[in-house]
């Protein structure tokens, strides 16, 4: 590929990515509802379970880290689990049951009523994502699905679908990552305040040990 062709690829990619980001404005109500589901879940003393395959698993890892560590401001950590991590558990379930069950079985093991499952699939046709959503519904978890194209076979199972249309997996994944980061930005001040935007204090449910003063103050600017 010569220089001119490479430049055209870059221009086309930037134009397509820009269109995907702009299209997110169409999901204003859905994004606000998703943020409410996240903050209500965590302030009730429940936890986030997040899953995806491949690049979506990486997005799940990033998203859960933003809650269990922090996104930007210093605040208490909140419980968020990436179900794609832990090679021994994932491979055991895949070996003993099937690859379709690698997330659903973890939802059954770790999930409880009023927890929130966020399932990510750029096609919407990943069987293990569909099974995770089905198991979550059976276990009375709340559910959000970030899907792509027309939503695939997973469309309509979750309480809330966020579907990025298009044919490019890369652009759909970029749209998902953008929405996940926007959710972090919306949720962060609510979680830092420790009460919902309705003014409700968190439920009296123990989430772990009480606050411990760190040996050193966190960095003002996140460097990772």
C-alpha positions as CSV (number, residue, x, y, z in Angstrom):
1,X,0.0,0.0,0.0
2,X,1.5,3.3,-1.1
3,X,1.4,6.6,0.9
4,X,-1.7,7.9,-0.9
5,X,-3.6,4.8,-0.2
6,X,-2.6,4.8,3.4
7,X,-3.8,8.4,3.8
8,X,-7.1,7.5,2.3
9,X,-7.5,4.6,4.7
10,X,-6.8,7.1,7.6
11,X,-9.3,9.7,6.3
12,X,-12.0,7.1,5.7
13,X,-11.5,5.6,9.2
14,X,-11.6,9.1,10.9
15,X,-14.8,10.0,9.0
16,X,-16.4,6.7,9.9
17,X,-15.4,6.9,13.6
18,X,-16.6,10.5,13.8
19,X,-20.0,9.5,12.4
20,X,-20.2,6.7,15.0
21,X,-19.4,9.1,17.9
22,X,-21.9,11.6,16.6
23,X,-24.6,8.9,16.3
24,X,-24.2,8.4,20.1
25,X,-26.3,11.5,20.6
26,X,-29.3,9.4,19.4
27,X,-28.9,7.3,22.5
28,X,-29.1,10.1,25.0
29,X,-32.1,8.7,26.9
30,X,-30.6,5.2,26.9
31,X,-27.2,6.3,28.1
32,X,-28.8,8.3,30.9
33,X,-30.9,5.2,31.8
34,X,-27.8,3.0,31.7
35,X,-25.9,5.4,34.0
36,X,-28.8,5.3,36.5
37,X,-28.8,1.5,36.5
38,X,-25.0,1.5,37.2
39,X,-25.2,4.1,40.1
40,X,-28.3,2.6,41.6
41,X,-26.7,-0.8,41.6
42,X,-23.5,0.2,43.2
43,X,-25.1,2.6,45.8
44,X,-27.5,-0.2,46.8
45,X,-24.4,-2.3,47.7
46,X,-24.6,-4.5,44.7
47,X,-22.0,-5.2,42.0
48,X,-21.3,-5.0,38.3
49,X,-20.6,-8.1,36.3
50,X,-19.3,-7.3,32.8
51,X,-18.4,-9.7,29.9
52,X,-17.3,-9.8,26.3
53,X,-15.1,-11.7,23.9
54,X,-11.8,-10.6,22.4
55,X,-11.7,-6.8,22.1
56,X,-15.0,-6.6,24.0
57,X,-13.3,-8.5,26.8
58,X,-10.6,-5.8,26.9
59,X,-13.3,-3.2,27.0
60,X,-14.9,-5.0,29.9
61,X,-11.6,-5.1,31.7
62,X,-11.1,-1.4,31.3
63,X,-14.7,-0.5,32.3
64,X,-14.5,-2.6,35.5
65,X,-11.2,-1.2,36.4
66,X,-12.6,2.3,36.3
67,X,-15.0,1.4,39.1
68,X,-12.8,-0.9,41.3
69,X,-10.0,1.6,41.1
70,X,-11.1,5.0,39.8
71,X,-11.9,6.8,36.6
72,X,-10.6,10.3,37.3
73,X,-11.4,11.6,40.8
74,X,-10.4,10.0,44.0
75,X,-13.3,8.1,45.7
76,X,-14.0,4.8,47.4
77,X,-13.8,1.7,45.1
78,X,-16.9,-0.1,44.0
79,X,-17.2,-3.8,43.1
80,X,-17.0,-4.6,39.4
81,X,-15.9,-7.9,37.9
82,X,-14.7,-8.7,34.4
83,X,-16.0,-12.2,33.7
84,X,-13.4,-12.7,30.9
85,X,-10.5,-12.6,33.3
86,X,-9.2,-15.6,35.2
87,X,-7.9,-18.1,32.7
88,X,-8.2,-21.1,35.0
89,X,-11.9,-20.6,35.7
90,X,-12.8,-19.6,32.1
91,X,-10.9,-22.6,30.7
92,X,-12.4,-25.0,33.3
93,X,-15.9,-24.0,32.4
94,X,-15.2,-24.2,28.7
95,X,-13.6,-27.6,29.1
96,X,-16.2,-29.1,31.5
97,X,-19.3,-27.6,30.0
98,X,-18.9,-25.5,26.8
99,X,-17.6,-22.2,25.6
100,X,-21.2,-21.0,25.5
101,X,-21.4,-21.3,29.3
102,X,-18.1,-19.4,30.3
103,X,-20.0,-16.3,31.3
104,X,-23.4,-17.8,32.3
105,X,-21.9,-20.1,34.9
106,X,-20.1,-17.2,36.4
107,X,-23.2,-15.1,36.5
108,X,-24.9,-18.0,38.4
109,X,-21.9,-18.2,40.7
110,X,-21.2,-14.6,41.5
111,X,-24.5,-12.8,40.6
112,X,-27.3,-12.0,43.0
113,X,-30.6,-10.2,42.6
114,X,-30.3,-6.5,41.7
115,X,-26.7,-6.9,40.6
116,X,-26.1,-5.5,37.1
117,X,-24.7,-7.5,34.1
118,X,-23.3,-5.5,31.2
119,X,-22.8,-7.7,28.2
120,X,-20.8,-6.5,25.2
121,X,-20.9,-8.0,21.7
122,X,-20.1,-6.2,18.4
123,X,-22.2,-8.6,16.4
124,X,-24.9,-9.4,19.0
125,X,-24.6,-13.1,17.9
126,X,-22.1,-14.4,20.5
127,X,-23.7,-17.4,22.0
128,X,-22.0,-17.0,25.3
129,X,-23.2,-13.4,25.6
130,X,-26.7,-14.5,24.9
131,X,-26.5,-17.2,27.5
132,X,-25.1,-14.8,30.1
133,X,-28.0,-12.5,29.5
134,X,-30.5,-15.3,29.8
135,X,-28.9,-16.5,33.1
136,X,-28.9,-13.0,34.5
137,X,-32.6,-12.6,33.7
138,X,-33.3,-16.0,35.4
139,X,-31.3,-14.8,38.5
140,X,-33.2,-11.5,38.6
141,X,-30.1,-9.4,37.8
142,X,-30.6,-6.1,35.9
143,X,-29.1,-6.2,32.4
144,X,-27.6,-3.9,29.8
145,X,-26.4,-5.1,26.4
146,X,-24.0,-3.2,24.2
147,X,-24.5,-4.6,20.7
148,X,-23.6,-3.9,17.1
149,X,-25.1,-4.1,13.6
150,X,-28.8,-5.0,14.0
151,X,-28.3,-6.3,17.6
152,X,-28.2,-10.0,16.5
153,X,-29.7,-12.8,18.5
154,X,-29.0,-11.0,21.8
155,X,-31.3,-8.1,20.9
156,X,-34.3,-7.8,23.2
157,X,-33.0,-10.0,26.0
158,X,-31.5,-7.3,28.2
159,X,-33.5,-4.6,30.1
160,X,-31.7,-2.0,28.0
161,X,-30.0,-2.4,24.6
162,X,-27.4,0.1,23.2
163,X,-26.9,-0.9,19.6
164,X,-24.2,0.7,17.4
165,X,-25.2,0.2,13.7
166,X,-22.7,-0.4,10.9
167,X,-20.7,-3.1,9.3
168,X,-17.2,-2.4,10.7
169,X,-16.4,-4.3,13.9
170,X,-13.6,-1.8,14.6
171,X,-15.9,1.2,14.4
172,X,-18.6,-0.5,16.5
173,X,-16.1,-1.4,19.2
174,X,-14.9,2.2,19.2
175,X,-18.5,3.3,19.7
176,X,-18.9,0.9,22.6
177,X,-15.7,2.1,24.2
178,X,-16.9,5.7,23.9
179,X,-20.2,4.9,25.5
180,X,-18.5,3.1,28.4
181,X,-16.2,6.0,29.1
182,X,-19.1,8.4,29.0
183,X,-20.9,6.2,31.5
184,X,-17.9,6.5,33.7
185,X,-17.9,10.3,33.4
186,X,-21.6,10.5,34.3
187,X,-21.4,8.0,37.2
188,X,-18.2,9.2,38.8
189,X,-19.5,12.3,40.6
190,X,-22.6,10.4,41.8
191,X,-20.5,7.6,43.2
192,X,-18.0,10.1,44.7
193,X,-20.9,11.8,46.5
194,X,-22.1,8.5,47.8
195,X,-25.8,9.0,47.0
196,X,-28.0,8.8,43.9
197,X,-29.0,11.8,41.9
198,X,-32.4,11.4,43.6
199,X,-30.7,12.3,46.9
200,X,-31.0,8.8,48.3
201,X,-28.1,7.6,50.5
202,X,-26.6,4.2,49.8
203,X,-28.2,1.1,51.2
204,X,-26.8,-0.2,54.5
205,X,-25.2,-3.2,52.9
206,X,-21.6,-4.1,53.8
207,X,-19.4,-4.1,50.8
208,X,-16.2,-5.0,52.5
209,X,-13.7,-3.6,55.0
210,X,-14.2,0.0,56.1
211,X,-12.1,2.8,54.7
212,X,-8.4,2.6,55.2
213,X,-6.2,5.6,54.7
214,X,-3.7,5.0,51.9
215,X,0.0,5.1,52.8
216,X,0.3,7.9,50.2
217,X,-2.2,10.1,48.5
218,X,-3.3,9.0,45.0
219,X,-1.9,10.8,42.0
220,X,-3.8,13.9,41.1
221,X,-3.6,13.1,37.4
222,X,-4.1,9.5,36.3
223,X,-1.1,8.3,34.4
224,X,-2.1,4.9,33.1
